[in-house]
Amino acid sequence: MKYLLLSYTPAAAWDAATADALSEEALAAFAEYQKVERELTETGEFVTSEGLGHPVVSTTVRRAPDGVVATDGPFAELKEVLASFAVIDVAGRERAVEIASRIVEVLGEPIEIRPIMGEEFAA
């Protein structure tokens, strides 16, 4: 079963002016994360992972009374922002929790686990 792992970071910690200049602490955490990613690749459980751009360069598209509107940035002020995602293909929720727990230990940020609706959810 595939799961989407959503990694969040405190909005206040992600300064738009320094978003491209990673700290040594962040680089060390990413190096540890890459070890986890390699292990999951070897077991066949890793599908993909990507970091996301800073929220100030995002665009939100929504339906409005006059049609569809695209606006700059996120809709609401957030305390945490989505920083990255990974897709894993594992035996079940328990294994997804194990993997997410390892990543949280390495990166120190919360992860939301969401099942990906595939054939398992078909009627």
C-alpha positions in Angstrom: 0.0 0.0 0.0 1.3 3.5 -0.8 1.5 6.2 1.7 2.2 9.9 1.4 4.5 11.3 4.1 4.0 15.0 4.5 6.8 16.8 6.4 6.0 20.1 8.2 8.3 22.8 9.5 7.6 25.8 11.7 6.7 28.8 9.5 8.8 31.1 11.7 11.9 28.9 11.2 11.7 29.1 7.4 12.7 32.6 6.5 12.0 33.4 2.8 15.2 35.5 2.6 17.4 32.5 3.7 15.4 29.6 2.2 18.1 28.8 -0.2 21.0 29.0 2.3 20.8 25.8 4.4 22.4 25.8 7.9 25.0 23.2 8.7 22.5 21.6 11.1 19.9 21.3 8.2 22.6 19.8 5.9 23.5 17.2 8.5 19.9 16.3 9.0 19.4 15.9 5.3 22.5 13.7 5.0 21.0 11.4 7.7 17.6 11.4 5.9 19.3 10.4 2.7 20.7 7.3 4.5 17.1 6.4 5.4 16.0 7.0 1.8 18.8 4.7 0.5 17.7 1.9 2.9 14.1 2.2 1.7 15.3 2.1 -1.9 17.2 -1.1 -1.2 14.1 -2.7 0.4 11.9 -1.5 -2.5 9.7 0.6 -0.2 10.8 4.0 -1.5 8.9 5.6 -4.4 9.9 9.3 -4.4 10.7 12.3 -2.3 10.9 16.0 -3.0 11.4 19.2 -1.0 9.0 22.1 -1.7 9.6 25.7 -2.5 9.0 28.4 0.1 5.4 29.3 0.7 5.9 32.9 -0.3 6.4 31.7 -3.9 3.3 29.4 -3.9 0.1 30.1 -5.7 -3.4 29.1 -4.5 -6.1 28.4 -7.1 -9.7 28.3 -5.9 -13.3 28.7 -7.1 -14.7 32.2 -6.5 -18.2 33.6 -7.3 -16.8 35.1 -10.5 -14.9 31.9 -11.6 -11.6 30.4 -10.8 -9.0 32.7 -9.2 -5.2 32.3 -8.7 -3.7 34.2 -5.9 -0.1 34.5 -4.6 0.9 32.6 -1.5 -1.1 30.4 0.9 -4.6 31.3 1.9 -4.1 31.6 5.6 -1.3 32.5 8.0 0.2 29.2 9.1 2.2 28.2 12.1 3.6 25.2 10.2 4.1 24.9 6.5 4.5 21.8 4.3 8.2 21.5 3.5 8.5 18.2 1.7 6.9 15.0 0.8 7.8 11.4 0.2 5.8 8.5 -1.2 6.5 5.0 0.2 5.0 1.6 -0.8 4.9 -0.6 2.2 3.0 -3.6 3.6 0.7 -1.4 5.8 0.1 1.5 8.2 2.3 0.0 10.9 5.4 0.0 8.6 4.5 3.5 7.4 4.5 4.7 11.0 7.9 3.0 11.6 9.4 4.8 8.6 7.9 8.1 9.5 9.2 7.7 13.1 12.7 7.2 11.8 12.5 10.3 9.7 11.1 12.4 12.6 14.0 11.3 14.7 16.4 12.4 12.0 14.8 15.7 10.9 13.0 16.6 14.1 9.9 17.8 12.3 6.4 16.3 12.4 5.2 14.0 9.6 1.6 13.4 8.5 0.9 10.0 7.0 -1.8 9.8 4.4 -2.8 6.6 2.5 -2.8 7.1 -1.2 -6.2 6.2 -2.7 -5.4 3.5 -5.3 -6.9 0.1 -6.2 -7.3 -0.7 -2.5 -10.0 2.0 -2.3 -11.9 1.1 -5.4 -15.5 -0.2 -5.1 
